[in-house]
Amino acid sequence: MTASTYHIPVMLSQCTEGLAINPNGIYVDVTFGGGGHSRAILNQLDQGRLFGFDQDQDALENVPDDERFTFVQANFRDLKKYLRLHGVRQVDGILADLGISSHQIDEASRGFSTRFAGDLDMRMNQTAGITAKDILNQYPEADIHKILGVYGEVKNAKTLAKGIVAERAVLPFETTEGFTTFLRKFAPRGKDFKYYAQVFQALRIEVNDEISALEDFLMDTLEVLKPGGRLVVMSYHSLEDRLVKNLMIKGKFHGEVEKDFYGNLIRPLEPVSRKAIVADAAEVAENPRARSAKLRIAKRTES
């Protein structure tokens, strides 16, 4: 498997430009995946170093043979801890391409896609944690309702949660194919595939504890980035983008930005561009996954 078949990186040039790479600096790609972004960063380094994080065992196949590169098989929520284990306290730039890779989607056994028959798994780290099957067959109805409504923004979340609990009492959920067939009677007419995607997204986020992991990661970046260092984050749905935007603009996930006695904004990051960067029509036509991507860039303030 080549890196290009594993995953086509979205907005590759915009991401590397956003890092404003110092050839002798230290950088982190916290979502290594197929290694596309990492290779682009390495191409701009001289004596610099690059750390690549990924919790997925499959990503090991794409690790480049380069003495400047260090692979860390871990969740990016533990960014600070693992960098310190490697003797690094501060870095010049951090890149995160959130979401799931094309490889994970296309690997039927992983259970991420509605297009393939496979187990209801959805774990990014296949050696730990709960599966989508566990959620559907064991979670209380109220918890399933909340997951579907908050993480998937499913409009009939309450009705669907009730239906799931009733169905599993007769026949437990086992496969993506069986679950998708069950979902048909709840999907709005003509919007079946969008509905399936929302439900699967909600389950995936819960399985991998993605929102809490993202919050932990973003808070770690504030300690790890050098003053003037760049944070480049690409997200694919509103829940992620809202957290990234709020931290970059307000310095926190919720509430309004704080000001000092003189009315100056108190925030650890300064946005490089006010609005999110999106892919152009040509890239979207070549790589449909780029359609929903929003790229935000900020630099660490001196304070």
C-alpha positions in Angstrom: 0.0 0.0 0.0 1.4 3.4 -1.0 0.7 6.6 1.0 -1.2 8.0 -1.9 -3.7 5.1 -1.9 -3.9 5.2 1.9 -5.0 8.8 2.0 -4.9 11.9 -0.3 -3.9 14.8 1.9 -6.3 17.8 1.8 -5.0 21.3 1.2 -1.4 20.1 1.3 0.3 23.3 0.2 -2.0 25.5 2.4 -1.1 23.4 5.4 2.7 23.5 4.9 2.5 27.3 4.1 0.5 27.8 7.3 3.3 26.3 9.3 5.8 28.9 8.0 8.5 26.2 8.2 11.9 27.0 9.7 14.3 24.4 8.0 16.0 23.8 11.3 12.9 23.8 13.5 11.0 21.1 15.3 7.5 20.2 14.0 4.7 17.7 14.8 2.2 16.1 12.5 -0.3 14.8 15.1 -2.4 12.9 12.5 0.2 11.1 10.5 -2.0 8.7 8.7 -0.7 8.1 5.2 2.2 10.5 5.8 1.4 12.9 3.0 1.6 16.0 5.1 4.7 14.7 7.0 6.6 14.1 3.7 5.8 17.6 2.6 7.2 19.0 5.8 10.3 16.8 5.6 10.9 18.2 2.1 11.3 21.7 3.7 13.6 20.7 6.6 17.4 20.7 6.7 18.6 20.0 10.2 15.0 20.2 11.6 13.0 17.3 13.2 9.5 16.0 12.7 7.4 13.9 15.0 4.4 12.0 13.6 1.6 10.9 16.0 -1.0 8.2 15.1 -2.8 5.7 17.3 -3.7 3.5 14.3 -1.4 0.5 13.9 -1.9 0.6 10.1 -0.2 4.0 9.9 3.1 2.2 10.7 3.2 1.0 7.1 3.8 4.6 5.9 6.6 5.7 8.2 9.4 7.3 6.1 13.0 6.0 6.4 14.4 9.4 7.5 16.6 10.0 10.6 14.9 13.4 11.1 11.5 11.7 11.6 10.2 10.0 14.8 7.0 8.1 14.8 4.9 8.1 18.0 2.1 5.5 18.2 -0.2 7.4 20.5 -3.3 9.5 20.7 -2.6 13.2 20.0 -4.4 14.0 23.3 -1.1 13.0 25.0 1.0 15.4 22.8 2.9 17.0 25.7 3.6 13.8 27.5 5.1 12.0 24.6 7.2 14.9 23.3 8.7 15.2 26.8 9.5 11.5 26.7 11.6 12.3 23.6 13.3 15.2 25.3 11.3 18.0 23.6 9.5 20.7 25.5 8.7 23.2 22.8 8.2 23.1 19.0 8.0 25.5 16.1 4.8 24.2 14.6 2.0 21.6 15.0 -0.3 20.3 12.2 -3.6 18.4 12.8 -5.7 17.0 10.0 -8.8 15.8 11.9 -11.3 13.2 10.9 -10.6 9.8 9.5 -8.3 8.7 6.6 -9.5 7.3 3.3 -7.8 4.0 4.3 -9.9 3.7 7.4 -13.1 4.4 5.5 -12.2 2.0 2.7 -11.2 -0.9 5.0 -14.5 -2.7 5.4 -13.5 -4.5 8.5 -13.0 -1.2 10.4 -16.7 -0.4 10.2 -16.4 3.3 9.4 -18.3 3.3 6.2 -21.9 2.8 5.2 -20.7 1.6 1.7 -19.1 -1.7 2.9 -20.3 -4.6 5.0 -18.2 -5.1 8.1 -18.2 -5.3 11.9 -19.6 -2.3 13.8 -16.2 -1.4 15.2 -15.1 2.2 14.4 -12.1 2.2 16.7 -9.1 4.2 15.5 -7.0 2.4 18.0 -7.9 -1.2 17.4 -6.4 -2.5 20.6 -8.4 -0.5 23.1 -11.8 0.9 24.0 -15.4 0.3 23.1 -16.8 -0.4 19.7 -19.9 1.0 17.9 -21.5 -2.4 18.5 -21.1 -1.9 22.2 -22.8 1.5 22.1 -25.7 0.2 20.1 -26.3 -2.9 22.1 -25.5 -1.8 25.6 -25.9 2.0 26.1 -29.1 3.3 27.8 -31.6 4.9 25.5 -31.0 8.4 26.9 -27.3 8.2 26.2 -27.8 7.0 22.6 -30.3 9.9 22.2 -27.7 12.4 23.4 -24.9 11.0 21.2 -27.0 11.1 18.1 -28.3 14.6 18.7 -25.1 16.2 19.8 -22.4 14.4 17.8 -24.5 13.7 14.7 -27.0 16.5 14.8 -29.6 13.9 13.9 -33.0 15.6 13.9 -35.1 12.5 14.9 -32.4 11.4 17.5 -35.0 10.6 20.2 -37.1 8.4 17.9 -34.1 6.7 16.5 -32.7 6.0 20.0 -36.0 4.4 21.0 -36.0 2.3 17.8 -32.5 1.1 18.4 -33.3 -0.1 21.9 -36.4 -1.9 20.8 -34.6 -3.5 17.8 -31.6 -4.8 19.9 -34.0 -6.5 22.3 -35.0 -8.8 19.4 -31.7 -9.0 17.5 -28.4 -7.4 18.5 -26.6 -5.2 16.0 -23.5 -6.8 14.5 -22.7 -5.4 11.1 -22.6 -2.0 9.3 -24.8 -3.5 6.6 -27.5 -4.7 9.0 -27.5 -1.4 10.9 -27.8 0.6 7.7 -30.7 -1.5 6.6 -32.3 -0.8 10.0 -31.7 3.0 9.5 -33.6 3.1 6.2 -37.0 3.4 7.9 -35.8 6.4 10.0 -34.1 8.3 7.2 -35.8 11.3 5.6 -37.0 10.6 2.1 -34.3 11.4 -0.5 -31.6 12.1 2.2 -30.8 8.5 3.1 -27.0 8.7 2.7 -26.6 12.0 4.5 -28.6 10.6 7.4 -26.5 7.4 7.5 -23.3 9.6 7.5 -24.7 11.7 10.5 -25.5 8.6 12.5 -22.1 6.9 11.7 -20.3 10.1 12.6 -22.0 10.3 16.0 -21.0 6.7 16.8 -17.4 7.2 15.6 -17.0 10.3 17.8 -18.3 8.5 20.9 -16.2 5.4 20.2 -13.0 7.4 19.9 -13.9 10.1 22.5 -12.9 12.6 19.8 -14.2 15.8 21.3 -12.5 15.3 24.6 -9.3 14.2 22.9 -9.4 17.3 20.7 -9.8 19.6 23.7 -6.9 17.9 25.5 -4.7 18.2 22.4 -5.5 21.9 21.8 -4.8 22.7 25.5 -1.4 20.9 25.2 -0.5 23.0 22.1 -0.6 26.1 24.3 2.2 24.7 26.4 4.2 23.0 23.6 4.3 25.8 21.0 7.2 28.3 21.2 6.2 32.0 21.1 5.6 32.7 17.4 5.1 29.0 16.7 2.3 28.0 14.4 -0.8 25.8 15.0 -2.5 24.5 11.8 -5.7 22.6 12.2 -8.1 21.2 9.6 -11.5 20.0 10.7 -14.4 18.4 8.9 -17.5 19.1 11.0 -18.9 22.0 13.0 -18.2 20.5 16.5 -14.5 20.3 15.8 -14.3 23.6 14.0 -16.1 25.5 16.7 -13.6 24.3 19.4 -10.6 25.2 17.2 -12.1 28.6 16.2 -12.9 29.5 19.8 -9.5 28.6 21.1 -7.7 30.6 18.4 -10.0 33.7 18.6 -11.0 33.7 22.3 -8.4 31.7 24.0 -10.9 29.2 25.4 -13.6 26.8 24.2 -16.6 28.5 25.7 -17.5 32.1 26.7 -16.2 35.4 25.6 -12.6 36.5 25.2 -11.0 38.2 28.3 -9.4 41.6 28.2 -6.8 43.3 30.4 -7.2 46.6 32.3 -6.4 48.5 29.1 -8.9 46.6 26.9 -6.3 44.4 25.2 -7.4 40.9 24.3 -5.9 38.2 26.6 -5.4 35.1 24.4 -2.5 32.7 24.0 -3.0 32.4 20.2 -3.5 34.9 17.5 -5.3 33.9 14.3 -3.2 34.3 11.1 -6.4 34.7 9.1 -9.8 35.6 10.5 -11.8 33.2 8.3 -11.3 29.5 7.7 -9.5 28.5 4.5 -11.4 26.2 2.3 -10.4 24.0 -0.7 -10.9 25.4 -4.2 -13.3 23.8 -6.8 -10.4 22.0 -8.5 -9.3 20.2 -5.4 -12.9 19.3 -4.4 -13.5 17.8 -7.8 -10.3 15.7 -7.5 -10.8 14.8 -3.8 -14.4 15.1 -2.6 -13.3 14.7 1.1 -12.0 18.3 0.8 -15.5 19.7 0.4 -16.2 19.9 4.1 -12.7 20.8 5.2 -12.0 24.1 7.1 -8.4 25.1 7.7 -7.5 27.5 10.6 -4.1 28.8 11.4 -2.8 30.7 14.5 0.5 31.6 16.0 1.5 31.5 19.7 1.6 34.9 21.3 4.6 36.1 23.3 2.7 36.1 26.6 
